[in-house]
Amino acid sequence: MEDSSLVSIGEDIWIIEGDIVSFYGFPYPTRSVAIRLQDGCLWIWSPVELTNQLRQGVTAIGSPTHLVSPKKLHHLYLKSWQEAVPHARLWGPASTLRKRPNLNFEPPLVDEAPSHWAGQTSNAGFEGRS
């Protein structure tokens, strides 16, 4: 049985509704995407807070193997996911790796998707000022 926060939006792809966090004093909803890759592993984009119910729902659809932080603002729940799923690989751009040196990341994401999910999702790097 899937967690109620997991919403199937197509074959092998789910939206995961997370909690609301404060972002510079404003309420900001969190949302994640889970994709079951061709090898059966799960690719989790921007992991939201991992509750027990969500963990059960996610593991019911597959094994979370790739935890992806698309930018440095999406770091809030990476540590709890990495602790709960120690075999999962943690991915992010260089800015996230600099922001969270306490976590064990794979090499920084660039425009070309890693071989683990190449051809199944696309990467696009954007540079900005912060």
Summary of the structure (lengths in Angstrom):
residues: 130
radius of gyration: 14.2
end to end distance: 42.1
largest distance: 43.4
contacts: 358
relative contact order: 0.15
helix: 20%
strand: 34%
